[in-house]
């Protein structure tokens, strides 16, 4: 049996986000951190309009960021 654990959830988008937009995930998470107080979809729409991030990628980044805050 393989001991490799397949990444699931929002983090599964990370390799394609880094490849497509040319920035590491920490770059995006730091931008999102600056938007504290905004609602989930407000941040998604901001990433889409200001940084041309696709909806699925933006949603995954925001969902991941919010999940980390709850830990």
N, C-alpha and C positions, 0 to 999 in steps of 0.2 A: 504494500500500500504506500501511496505517496503521502509524505508529511507536509507537502506544500498546501497551504490554505489559500483558496481562491478569494481574492478581494471582492467583497459585495457592497452593495449600497452606493452612496454618493462617491466614495473613494475609488470605485471602479472606473470612474470617468477621468481620474487624475492624469494617467499617462496621455490620453488624447487631448486633454486641456493643455498640458505643458507643450505637447508637440504642435498643436494648432495655433496657440497664441504666443508661444515663445517665452513664457515666463514660468518660474517655478510656482508650485501651489502656494508657498508661503507669501509670495507677492500678492496673490489674489486674496488670501485670508487676511493679510494686513490691510488691504483696501477695504474689505468688508468690515473689519474691526472698527474702522473710522466712521462707519455708518450706524453705530449703536443708536438705538432709539427708533430706527426705521423698521417698518414691517417687512416680513419675508419678501413679499412680492414687490415692494418698493425697491428693495436692494436688487432683486432679480432684474427689474425693469431698468434700474440705473446701470447695472453691468451691461445690459443689452444696448442701451442708448449711448452711454459714454465710452464703452470699451469694445463694442461690437462682439460681445460674447453671445453665443447662441443660447436659446432658452434652456435647453437641457443642461448645458454646462453651467450656466449661471445658477440654475436651481440646485444643481448638485453642490456647488461651492457654498451657497448660502445654507443649505440643509446640513452639510458637514460642519460648517462653522457653528451653527446653532446647537447641533448635537454635542459638540465638544464643550460648549459652555455649560451644558447640563450635567456633565460628568463631575 
